[in-house]
Amino acid sequence: MKRKDFIRLLAAPLTLKSMELQALSNMLHLFPDTPKIPVLFIGHGSPMNAIEENEFVEGWKKVAQEIPKPAAILCISAHWETRGTFVTGVSQPKTIHDFGGFPQALFDVQYPAPGHPELAQATKALITTTEVELDKIWGLDHGCWSVLVRMYPEADIPVIQMSMDITRPTAYHFELGRQLNRLRRKGVLILGSGNMVHNLRILDWQTPDSGYDWAAEANEIFKQKILNEDYSSLNNIRSVSQVFRLAVPSYDHYHPMIYVLGLKEKNEHISFFNDKLVMGSLSMTSLMIS
Ligand code: ZN
């Protein structure tokens, strides 16, 4: 090999790395430093919360008023699972009505918040453990907009979504959440949207305001484990006991919370709100890290 070619070979990975660093430094210029923004996990429950008035919606509105208005929002929703990790890279994300059997009034809801392609690029650059791809097809699914339309009805804050890689274990999602931490000091609200206890197959329509005994038990133990930072069991939740195999029959609504827990810094406080079970096997329990 000629010396010239050898040097080119050596330089190639460096060029790639410097492109990523460039994307990061572009991000740093675009977003002024801010005080640290809290992180939220929202139990979203029924899509009808987008248009109904109830105590959970009141809780969402209240928390939006309590925290500083963010410059942008990064949402990790239960309803966007993919192979690989994607962030929405469009400048005007569409409102996706990803459900069936609900009134027309819910299908009529639009959430016309702009996207933020530069923030999408910066998010891609921040994550080092996998190659994040920009997506131009997805918009905002109901896990995201049914909550934001109540928290920020003006739709004047740019929103991007990040997908969850269905092929990866819980601990991987925890680590990915951790890597997003710098965005908190750039005015970005990171919001996970799912449900801690979420078993749709055994919903009890006769008990809209309460939960099964096992669901109540799971909800209480969840809160203890979260406060105790017992991540080794939270990252292997279905192996803990039968109540968690019932509470977390699949990971779609659970993993958004794991991203949020990955963002907790030492000495930060966790507060729970909307701490209630509905329809037997659904918890609306939400949390804020600040
Ligand atoms: Zn959902």
Residues whose N, C-alpha, C, O or C-beta is under 5 A from the ligand:
A	BS01	ZN	G45 A78
